[in-house]
Amino acid sequence: MIDVLVVDDHALMRAGLTTLIDAAPDMRVVGVASDGREAVEEVVACSPRVVLMDLSMPNMDGVAATRLITAAHPDVEVLILTSFSDGERVLDALDAGAAGYLLKDAEPGDLIGAIRAVAGGQSPLDPRVARTLISARRAPSPSSGAAELTEREREVLALVGLGLANKQIARRLGIQEGTVKAHLTHVFQRIGVQDRTSAALWARRHLDAGGLREFPGS
């Protein structure tokens, strides 16, 4: 059974999501919260497997709450459910540790599937969000940076290319999340990119033969 915490500042949305999730045979809502601060408290109180997190909320927004939750509870997965699809919001949420990102007009079945996916260690991303990220940033030009990367840096970059968040990369490689961030700082400098999305695109273009394929089923 997948235990879910629903976080949204609108009571009607919380009620609708609760009804939808409780109707699924393999999941249940174990708590609700109306803002990020309450969400952090509810994670301690009800120990969910997945937190379904809105972004725009009073007192504490979803990004800040996600950062606190993923840092303190590494076994809890955060799935963003919001109406915002701009690239900066997505990157902020993923960098905070969110495992997936959906828009609120998603089909009910897609939402249920995404909850199952994050509970299973996957990183669902709404296709429209992915397109927004790609089109919002200039594709990086090829460079010789791959030859300058260490083996560990190539592993981290390959997993970024597969869409994994820092927390998931740390788990996969058996290292600390802070170490992942340090590797990415070096990687960004060596391949000549400024952000995570550009690094992921670079990885898909330049590591498909030797890097990305080392992680089947990711």
VONUKOL-985017 format. One record per residue (C-alpha): x, y, z; residue in one letter. Coordinates in steps of 0.25 Angstrom, whole numbers, plus 5000, padded with zeros to 4 digits. Example, Ala and Ser with C-alpha at 12.3 -4.5 7.8 and 13.67 -1.06 7.14 Angstrom:
<recs>
<rec><east>5049</east><north>4982</north><up>5031</up><residu>A</residu></rec>
<rec><east>5055</east><north>4996</north><up>5029</up><residu>S</residu></rec>
</recs>
This chain:
<recs>
<rec><east>5000</east><north>5000</north><up>5000</up><residu>M</residu></rec>
<rec><east>5005</east><north>5014</north><up>4996</up><residu>I</residu></rec>
<rec><east>5003</east><north>5024</north><up>5007</up><residu>D</residu></rec>
<rec><east>5001</east><north>5038</north><up>5001</up><residu>V</residu></rec>
<rec><east>5001</east><north>5052</north><up>5008</up><residu>L</residu></rec>
<rec><east>4993</east><north>5062</north><up>5000</up><residu>V</residu></rec>
<rec><east>4998</east><north>5076</north><up>5000</up><residu>V</residu></rec>
<rec><east>4990</east><north>5088</north><up>4994</up><residu>D</residu></rec>
<rec><east>4984</east><north>5101</north><up>4999</up><residu>D</residu></rec>
<rec><east>4971</east><north>5099</north><up>4993</up><residu>H</residu></rec>
<rec><east>4961</east><north>5090</north><up>5001</up><residu>A</residu></rec>
<rec><east>4953</east><north>5086</north><up>4989</up><residu>L</residu></rec>
<rec><east>4966</east><north>5081</north><up>4982</up><residu>M</residu></rec>
<rec><east>4970</east><north>5074</north><up>4994</up><residu>R</residu></rec>
<rec><east>4957</east><north>5067</north><up>4995</up><residu>A</residu></rec>
<rec><east>4957</east><north>5063</north><up>4980</up><residu>G</residu></rec>
<rec><east>4971</east><north>5057</north><up>4981</up><residu>L</residu></rec>
<rec><east>4968</east><north>5050</north><up>4994</up><residu>T</residu></rec>
<rec><east>4955</east><north>5043</north><up>4987</up><residu>T</residu></rec>
<rec><east>4963</east><north>5040</north><up>4974</up><residu>L</residu></rec>
<rec><east>4975</east><north>5034</north><up>4982</up><residu>I</residu></rec>
<rec><east>4967</east><north>5026</north><up>4992</up><residu>D</residu></rec>
<rec><east>4959</east><north>5019</north><up>4980</up><residu>A</residu></rec>
<rec><east>4972</east><north>5013</north><up>4975</up><residu>A</residu></rec>
<rec><east>4974</east><north>4999</north><up>4981</up><residu>P</residu></rec>
<rec><east>4988</east><north>5000</north><up>4984</up><residu>D</residu></rec>
<rec><east>4989</east><north>5014</north><up>4991</up><residu>M</residu></rec>
<rec><east>4983</east><north>5022</north><up>5002</up><residu>R</residu></rec>
<rec><east>4983</east><north>5037</north><up>5007</up><residu>V</residu></rec>
<rec><east>4989</east><north>5037</north><up>5021</up><residu>V</residu></rec>
<rec><east>4989</east><north>5052</north><up>5023</up><residu>G</residu></rec>
<rec><east>4986</east><north>5065</north><up>5017</up><residu>V</residu></rec>
<rec><east>4993</east><north>5079</north><up>5018</up><residu>A</residu></rec>
<rec><east>4989</east><north>5093</north><up>5014</up><residu>S</residu></rec>
<rec><east>5003</east><north>5099</north><up>5013</up><residu>D</residu></rec>
<rec><east>5017</east><north>5095</north><up>5012</up><residu>G</residu></rec>
<rec><east>5020</east><north>5097</north><up>5027</up><residu>R</residu></rec>
<rec><east>5008</east><north>5088</north><up>5031</up><residu>E</residu></rec>
<rec><east>5013</east><north>5078</north><up>5020</up><residu>A</residu></rec>
<rec><east>5027</east><north>5077</north><up>5028</up><residu>V</residu></rec>
<rec><east>5020</east><north>5074</north><up>5041</up><residu>E</residu></rec>
<rec><east>5010</east><north>5064</north><up>5034</up><residu>E</residu></rec>
<rec><east>5022</east><north>5056</north><up>5029</up><residu>V</residu></rec>
<rec><east>5026</east><north>5054</north><up>5043</up><residu>V</residu></rec>
<rec><east>5012</east><north>5051</north><up>5048</up><residu>A</residu></rec>
<rec><east>5008</east><north>5041</north><up>5037</up><residu>C</residu></rec>
<rec><east>5020</east><north>5036</north><up>5030</up><residu>S</residu></rec>
<rec><east>5016</east><north>5036</north><up>5016</up><residu>P</residu></rec>
<rec><east>5023</east><north>5029</north><up>5004</up><residu>R</residu></rec>
<rec><east>5019</east><north>5040</north><up>4994</up><residu>V</residu></rec>
<rec><east>5016</east><north>5054</north><up>4997</up><residu>V</residu></rec>
<rec><east>5007</east><north>5060</north><up>4986</up><residu>L</residu></rec>
<rec><east>5012</east><north>5075</north><up>4986</up><residu>M</residu></rec>
<rec><east>5006</east><north>5088</north><up>4981</up><residu>D</residu></rec>
<rec><east>5016</east><north>5099</north><up>4979</up><residu>L</residu></rec>
<rec><east>5009</east><north>5112</north><up>4981</up><residu>S</residu></rec>
<rec><east>5004</east><north>5113</north><up>4996</up><residu>M</residu></rec>
<rec><east>5004</east><north>5122</north><up>5007</up><residu>P</residu></rec>
<rec><east>5014</east><north>5122</north><up>5019</up><residu>N</residu></rec>
<rec><east>5024</east><north>5112</north><up>5012</up><residu>M</residu></rec>
<rec><east>5023</east><north>5109</north><up>4997</up><residu>D</residu></rec>
<rec><east>5025</east><north>5095</north><up>4991</up><residu>G</residu></rec>
<rec><east>5040</east><north>5097</north><up>4987</up><residu>V</residu></rec>
<rec><east>5044</east><north>5100</north><up>5001</up><residu>A</residu></rec>
<rec><east>5035</east><north>5089</north><up>5007</up><residu>A</residu></rec>
<rec><east>5041</east><north>5079</north><up>4997</up><residu>T</residu></rec>
<rec><east>5055</east><north>5083</north><up>5001</up><residu>R</residu></rec>
<rec><east>5053</east><north>5081</north><up>5016</up><residu>L</residu></rec>
<rec><east>5045</east><north>5068</north><up>5014</up><residu>I</residu></rec>
<rec><east>5055</east><north>5061</north><up>5005</up><residu>T</residu></rec>
<rec><east>5067</east><north>5066</north><up>5013</up><residu>A</residu></rec>
<rec><east>5061</east><north>5060</north><up>5026</up><residu>A</residu></rec>
<rec><east>5053</east><north>5048</north><up>5021</up><residu>H</residu></rec>
<rec><east>5061</east><north>5042</north><up>5009</up><residu>P</residu></rec>
<rec><east>5051</east><north>5030</north><up>5008</up><residu>D</residu></rec>
<rec><east>5040</east><north>5040</north><up>5005</up><residu>V</residu></rec>
<rec><east>5037</east><north>5043</north><up>4990</up><residu>E</residu></rec>
<rec><east>5031</east><north>5057</north><up>4986</up><residu>V</residu></rec>
<rec><east>5023</east><north>5058</north><up>4974</up><residu>L</residu></rec>
<rec><east>5020</east><north>5072</north><up>4969</up><residu>I</residu></rec>
<rec><east>5006</east><north>5075</north><up>4965</up><residu>L</residu></rec>
<rec><east>5004</east><north>5089</north><up>4960</up><residu>T</residu></rec>
<rec><east>4999</east><north>5098</north><up>4949</up><residu>S</residu></rec>
<rec><east>5012</east><north>5104</north><up>4947</up><residu>F</residu></rec>
<rec><east>5020</east><north>5099</north><up>4935</up><residu>S</residu></rec>
<rec><east>5031</east><north>5110</north><up>4934</up><residu>D</residu></rec>
<rec><east>5045</east><north>5104</north><up>4933</up><residu>G</residu></rec>
<rec><east>5051</east><north>5112</north><up>4946</up><residu>E</residu></rec>
<rec><east>5040</east><north>5106</north><up>4954</up><residu>R</residu></rec>
<rec><east>5042</east><north>5092</north><up>4950</up><residu>V</residu></rec>
<rec><east>5057</east><north>5093</north><up>4952</up><residu>L</residu></rec>
<rec><east>5055</east><north>5099</north><up>4966</up><residu>D</residu></rec>
<rec><east>5046</east><north>5087</north><up>4970</up><residu>A</residu></rec>
<rec><east>5055</east><north>5077</north><up>4964</up><residu>L</residu></rec>
<rec><east>5068</east><north>5083</north><up>4970</up><residu>D</residu></rec>
<rec><east>5060</east><north>5083</north><up>4984</up><residu>A</residu></rec>
<rec><east>5059</east><north>5068</north><up>4982</up><residu>G</residu></rec>
<rec><east>5045</east><north>5066</north><up>4976</up><residu>A</residu></rec>
<rec><east>5045</east><north>5052</north><up>4969</up><residu>A</residu></rec>
<rec><east>5034</east><north>5056</north><up>4958</up><residu>G</residu></rec>
<rec><east>5026</east><north>5068</north><up>4953</up><residu>Y</residu></rec>
<rec><east>5012</east><north>5068</north><up>4947</up><residu>L</residu></rec>
<rec><east>5002</east><north>5078</north><up>4943</up><residu>L</residu></rec>
<rec><east>4988</east><north>5080</north><up>4950</up><residu>K</residu></rec>
<rec><east>4981</east><north>5077</north><up>4937</up><residu>D</residu></rec>
<rec><east>4987</east><north>5063</north><up>4936</up><residu>A</residu></rec>
<rec><east>4978</east><north>5052</north><up>4934</up><residu>E</residu></rec>
<rec><east>4974</east><north>5045</north><up>4947</up><residu>P</residu></rec>
<rec><east>4980</east><north>5032</north><up>4942</up><residu>G</residu></rec>
<rec><east>4993</east><north>5039</north><up>4939</up><residu>D</residu></rec>
<rec><east>4993</east><north>5044</north><up>4953</up><residu>L</residu></rec>
<rec><east>4991</east><north>5031</north><up>4959</up><residu>I</residu></rec>
<rec><east>5002</east><north>5025</north><up>4950</up><residu>G</residu></rec>
<rec><east>5011</east><north>5036</north><up>4954</up><residu>A</residu></rec>
<rec><east>5009</east><north>5033</north><up>4969</up><residu>I</residu></rec>
<rec><east>5012</east><north>5018</north><up>4966</up><residu>R</residu></rec>
<rec><east>5025</east><north>5022</north><up>4958</up><residu>A</residu></rec>
<rec><east>5031</east><north>5031</north><up>4969</up><residu>V</residu></rec>
<rec><east>5028</east><north>5021</north><up>4979</up><residu>A</residu></rec>
<rec><east>5036</east><north>5011</north><up>4971</up><residu>G</residu></rec>
<rec><east>5048</east><north>5020</north><up>4969</up><residu>G</residu></rec>
<rec><east>5044</east><north>5026</north><up>4956</up><residu>Q</residu></rec>
<rec><east>5044</east><north>5041</north><up>4952</up><residu>S</residu></rec>
<rec><east>5031</east><north>5044</north><up>4944</up><residu>P</residu></rec>
<rec><east>5031</east><north>5057</north><up>4937</up><residu>L</residu></rec>
<rec><east>5019</east><north>5063</north><up>4929</up><residu>D</residu></rec>
<rec><east>5023</east><north>5063</north><up>4914</up><residu>P</residu></rec>
<rec><east>5019</east><north>5078</north><up>4913</up><residu>R</residu></rec>
<rec><east>5028</east><north>5082</north><up>4924</up><residu>V</residu></rec>
<rec><east>5039</east><north>5074</north><up>4917</up><residu>A</residu></rec>
<rec><east>5037</east><north>5082</north><up>4904</up><residu>R</residu></rec>
<rec><east>5036</east><north>5095</north><up>4912</up><residu>T</residu></rec>
<rec><east>5050</east><north>5092</north><up>4918</up><residu>L</residu></rec>
<rec><east>5056</east><north>5088</north><up>4905</up><residu>I</residu></rec>
<rec><east>5051</east><north>5100</north><up>4897</up><residu>S</residu></rec>
<rec><east>5054</east><north>5110</north><up>4908</up><residu>A</residu></rec>
<rec><east>5069</east><north>5108</north><up>4908</up><residu>R</residu></rec>
<rec><east>5079</east><north>5109</north><up>4896</up><residu>R</residu></rec>
<rec><east>5085</east><north>5095</north><up>4894</up><residu>A</residu></rec>
<rec><east>5099</east><north>5094</north><up>4898</up><residu>P</residu></rec>
<rec><east>5110</east><north>5093</north><up>4887</up><residu>S</residu></rec>
<rec><east>5118</east><north>5081</north><up>4886</up><residu>P</residu></rec>
<rec><east>5131</east><north>5082</north><up>4894</up><residu>S</residu></rec>
<rec><east>5143</east><north>5073</north><up>4898</up><residu>S</residu></rec>
<rec><east>5138</east><north>5073</north><up>4913</up><residu>G</residu></rec>
<rec><east>5134</east><north>5058</north><up>4913</up><residu>A</residu></rec>
<rec><east>5149</east><north>5055</north><up>4912</up><residu>A</residu></rec>
<rec><east>5152</east><north>5063</north><up>4924</up><residu>E</residu></rec>
<rec><east>5141</east><north>5057</north><up>4933</up><residu>L</residu></rec>
<rec><east>5145</east><north>5046</north><up>4944</up><residu>T</residu></rec>
<rec><east>5138</east><north>5033</north><up>4944</up><residu>E</residu></rec>
<rec><east>5129</east><north>5037</north><up>4955</up><residu>R</residu></rec>
<rec><east>5126</east><north>5050</north><up>4949</up><residu>E</residu></rec>
<rec><east>5122</east><north>5043</north><up>4936</up><residu>R</residu></rec>
<rec><east>5113</east><north>5034</north><up>4944</up><residu>E</residu></rec>
<rec><east>5106</east><north>5046</north><up>4951</up><residu>V</residu></rec>
<rec><east>5104</east><north>5053</north><up>4938</up><residu>L</residu></rec>
<rec><east>5098</east><north>5041</north><up>4931</up><residu>A</residu></rec>
<rec><east>5088</east><north>5039</north><up>4943</up><residu>L</residu></rec>
<rec><east>5085</east><north>5054</north><up>4941</up><residu>V</residu></rec>
<rec><east>5082</east><north>5051</north><up>4926</up><residu>G</residu></rec>
<rec><east>5072</east><north>5040</north><up>4931</up><residu>L</residu></rec>
<rec><east>5064</east><north>5051</north><up>4939</up><residu>G</residu></rec>
<rec><east>5068</east><north>5046</north><up>4953</up><residu>L</residu></rec>
<rec><east>5069</east><north>5056</north><up>4964</up><residu>A</residu></rec>
<rec><east>5081</east><north>5058</north><up>4973</up><residu>N</residu></rec>
<rec><east>5075</east><north>5050</north><up>4984</up><residu>K</residu></rec>
<rec><east>5072</east><north>5038</north><up>4974</up><residu>Q</residu></rec>
<rec><east>5086</east><north>5039</north><up>4968</up><residu>I</residu></rec>
<rec><east>5092</east><north>5039</north><up>4982</up><residu>A</residu></rec>
<rec><east>5084</east><north>5026</north><up>4985</up><residu>R</residu></rec>
<rec><east>5088</east><north>5020</north><up>4972</up><residu>R</residu></rec>
<rec><east>5103</east><north>5022</north><up>4974</up><residu>L</residu></rec>
<rec><east>5104</east><north>5020</north><up>4989</up><residu>G</residu></rec>
<rec><east>5109</east><north>5034</north><up>4992</up><residu>I</residu></rec>
<rec><east>5104</east><north>5047</north><up>4999</up><residu>Q</residu></rec>
<rec><east>5095</east><north>5057</north><up>4992</up><residu>E</residu></rec>
<rec><east>5105</east><north>5068</north><up>4995</up><residu>G</residu></rec>
<rec><east>5115</east><north>5060</north><up>4988</up><residu>T</residu></rec>
<rec><east>5106</east><north>5059</north><up>4976</up><residu>V</residu></rec>
<rec><east>5104</east><north>5074</north><up>4976</up><residu>K</residu></rec>
<rec><east>5119</east><north>5076</north><up>4977</up><residu>A</residu></rec>
<rec><east>5121</east><north>5067</north><up>4965</up><residu>H</residu></rec>
<rec><east>5111</east><north>5074</north><up>4957</up><residu>L</residu></rec>
<rec><east>5118</east><north>5088</north><up>4960</up><residu>T</residu></rec>
<rec><east>5130</east><north>5082</north><up>4953</up><residu>H</residu></rec>
<rec><east>5123</east><north>5075</north><up>4942</up><residu>V</residu></rec>
<rec><east>5116</east><north>5089</north><up>4938</up><residu>F</residu></rec>
<rec><east>5129</east><north>5096</north><up>4938</up><residu>Q</residu></rec>
<rec><east>5136</east><north>5085</north><up>4929</up><residu>R</residu></rec>
<rec><east>5125</east><north>5083</north><up>4919</up><residu>I</residu></rec>
<rec><east>5122</east><north>5098</north><up>4918</up><residu>G</residu></rec>
<rec><east>5107</east><north>5098</north><up>4923</up><residu>V</residu></rec>
<rec><east>5100</east><north>5107</north><up>4933</up><residu>Q</residu></rec>
<rec><east>5088</east><north>5099</north><up>4938</up><residu>D</residu></rec>
<rec><east>5083</east><north>5084</north><up>4940</up><residu>R</residu></rec>
<rec><east>5074</east><north>5084</north><up>4928</up><residu>T</residu></rec>
<rec><east>5086</east><north>5088</north><up>4919</up><residu>S</residu></rec>
<rec><east>5094</east><north>5077</north><up>4925</up><residu>A</residu></rec>
<rec><east>5084</east><north>5067</north><up>4923</up><residu>A</residu></rec>
<rec><east>5083</east><north>5070</north><up>4909</up><residu>L</residu></rec>
<rec><east>5098</east><north>5070</north><up>4907</up><residu>W</residu></rec>
<rec><east>5098</east><north>5056</north><up>4914</up><residu>A</residu></rec>
<rec><east>5087</east><north>5051</north><up>4904</up><residu>R</residu></rec>
<rec><east>5095</east><north>5056</north><up>4892</up><residu>R</residu></rec>
<rec><east>5109</east><north>5052</north><up>4896</up><residu>H</residu></rec>
<rec><east>5108</east><north>5040</north><up>4906</up><residu>L</residu></rec>
<rec><east>5098</east><north>5032</north><up>4899</up><residu>D</residu></rec>
<rec><east>5108</east><north>5022</north><up>4895</up><residu>A</residu></rec>
<rec><east>5117</east><north>5021</north><up>4907</up><residu>G</residu></rec>
<rec><east>5109</east><north>5027</north><up>4918</up><residu>G</residu></rec>
<rec><east>5094</east><north>5026</north><up>4918</up><residu>L</residu></rec>
<rec><east>5094</east><north>5012</north><up>4913</up><residu>R</residu></rec>
<rec><east>5101</east><north>5008</north><up>4926</up><residu>E</residu></rec>
<rec><east>5088</east><north>5010</north><up>4934</up><residu>F</residu></rec>
<rec><east>5078</east><north>5001</north><up>4927</up><residu>P</residu></rec>
<rec><east>5063</east><north>5002</north><up>4932</up><residu>G</residu></rec>
<rec><east>5066</east><north>5015</north><up>4939</up><residu>S</residu></rec>
</recs>
